[in-house]
Amino acid sequence: MQALEIVSMKNFMSQLLSSDAFDGFLLEEAVIRTANSYTIDGHMNADFFPPDERDPEHIPYDFCPWNKIKGLCFDLIKGKYTPLHFKFVLQLKPETMRRLLAENNSSEDFSQVKAFVLNIRYDGSKAVLTTSVSYHTFVMSREADLIWDSALCHYLNDKGIGYEKL
C-alpha cells in the first residue's frame, strides 16, 4: 500500500474525467460533494437488463466500467466552483490484474488476489491516490501489493501524471 499526492490537479482531472487514461478500471464507488452530495454504487444491477443480456458476454464485470460512468461524474463535478470533496474507489479490470501478476514471473501463488484497488480522495485542496490489494482470504505475502504499487507508479509516469510519494 502506498499513498501518492497529485502535483497538478488540472492535468490529473483532465486525465481522470476527459481522457481514456483510467478506462482500464471499474468503479466500485463514487462520493461527490458539491452543492449536493452524490453517492454512486458501482455494482452492476443485472436485473435492469433484459434476460437475454444478463450473461457475462453483456455484463462481464461486477462493477461498472469507468468509461461508462466517468461522464456522469464529470457532469457532477464541473461548474463554477471546485468540489468540496470527492472519493472514487476504482478496481483494475481483472484481466489486466492477472496479466500484471503473470508478468511478474514469481513462484508466488496469486490465486487469493481478488482485486487491485485505487482510492482517489480529494479534500478540497489536494488529491491523494492510495493503492491496496483485496484478497479472498488472509495471506502472509505482500508481493502482490508491491507489484501493484510499482505498476501504478509506472503507469502514472507513462501518462505524465505527476505525484509525490507520501
WOPE-V824584 format. One record per pair of residues at least 12 apart in sequence whose C-alpha atoms are under 10 Angstrom apart, sorted by the first residue. I is the first residue (numbers start at 0). GAP is how many residues later the second one is. Records with the same first field share a line. If there is no record, write none. Layout:
BEGIN
I->GAP, GAP
END
This chain:
BEGIN
0->116, 117, 129, 130, 131, 132, 141, 143, 144, 145, 147, 148
1->127, 128, 129, 130, 143, 144, 146, 147, 148, 150, 151, 163, 164
2->115, 116, 117, 125, 126, 127, 128, 129, 146, 160, 161, 162, 163
3->116, 123, 124, 125, 126, 127, 149, 158, 159, 160, 161, 162
4->115, 116, 117, 121, 122, 123, 124, 125, 157, 158, 159, 160, 161
5->114, 116, 120, 121, 122, 123, 155, 156, 157, 158, 159
6->119, 120, 121, 154, 155, 156, 157
7->118, 119, 153, 154, 155
8->113, 116, 117, 118, 152, 153
10->149, 150, 151
11->115, 144, 147, 148, 149, 150, 151
12->61, 114, 148
13->60
14->144, 145, 146
15->50, 51, 54, 58
16->49, 50, 52, 53, 54, 55, 56, 57, 58, 60
17->49, 52, 53, 56
18->48, 51
19->46, 47, 50
20->46, 134, 135, 138
21->43, 44, 45, 48, 68, 70, 137
22->42, 43, 44, 45, 47, 69, 70
23->41, 42, 43, 66, 67, 68, 69, 70, 71, 72, 73
24->38, 39, 40, 41, 42, 64, 65, 66, 67, 68, 69, 71, 91, 92, 93
25->16, 17, 35, 36, 37, 38, 39, 40, 41, 42, 43, 63, 64, 65, 66, 67, 68, 91, 92
26->13, 14, 15, 16, 17, 35, 36, 37, 38, 39, 40, 41, 42, 43, 61, 62, 63, 64, 65, 66, 90, 91
27->12, 13, 14, 15, 16, 34, 35, 36, 37, 38, 60, 61, 62, 63, 89, 90, 91
28->12, 13, 14, 34, 35, 58, 59, 60, 61, 62, 90
29->12, 39, 43, 56, 57, 58, 59, 60, 89, 90, 91
30->42, 54, 55, 56, 57, 58, 90
31->41, 44, 45, 51, 52, 53, 54, 55, 56, 89, 90
32->43, 44, 49, 50, 51, 52, 53, 54, 90, 91
33->42, 43, 44, 45, 47, 48, 49, 50, 51, 52
34->41, 42, 46, 48, 49
35->40, 47, 48
36->39, 46, 47, 48, 49
37->35, 38, 48
38->47, 48, 49
39->29, 33, 48
40->22, 23, 48
41->20, 21, 22, 23, 24, 27, 47, 48
42->18, 19, 20, 21, 22
43->15, 16, 17, 18, 19, 20, 21
44->14, 17, 18, 19
45->12, 13, 16
60->32, 33
62->27, 28, 30
63->26
64->25, 26, 27, 28
65->24, 25, 26, 27
72->13, 15
81->42, 43
82->39, 40, 41, 42
83->38, 39, 40, 41
84->36, 37, 38, 39, 40, 41, 42
85->34, 35, 36, 37, 38, 41
86->32, 33, 34, 35, 36, 40, 41, 42
87->30, 31, 32, 33, 34, 41
88->28, 29, 30, 31, 32, 40, 41, 42
89->25, 26, 27, 28, 29, 30, 41
90->23, 24, 25, 26, 27, 28, 40, 41, 42, 43
91->23, 24, 25, 26, 56
92->22, 23, 24
93->20, 21, 22
95->20
96->16, 17, 18, 19, 47, 50, 51, 54
97->12, 13, 15, 16, 17, 18
99->44, 47, 48, 51
100->12, 42, 43, 46, 47
102->44
103->39, 40, 43
105->37
107->33, 35, 36
108->32, 35
109->25, 29, 31, 33, 34
110->24, 25, 26
111->22, 23, 24, 25, 26, 27, 32
112->20, 21, 22, 23, 24, 25, 26, 31, 32
113->19, 20, 21, 22, 23
114->17, 18, 19, 20, 21, 29, 33
115->15, 16, 17, 18, 19, 28, 29, 31, 32, 33, 36
116->13, 14, 15, 16, 17, 31
117->12, 13, 14, 15, 30, 31, 34
118->12, 13
126->36
127->35, 36, 37, 38
128->23, 34, 36, 37
129->19, 36
130->14, 15, 17, 18, 21
131->12, 13, 14, 16, 17
132->12, 13, 14, 15, 16
152->12
END
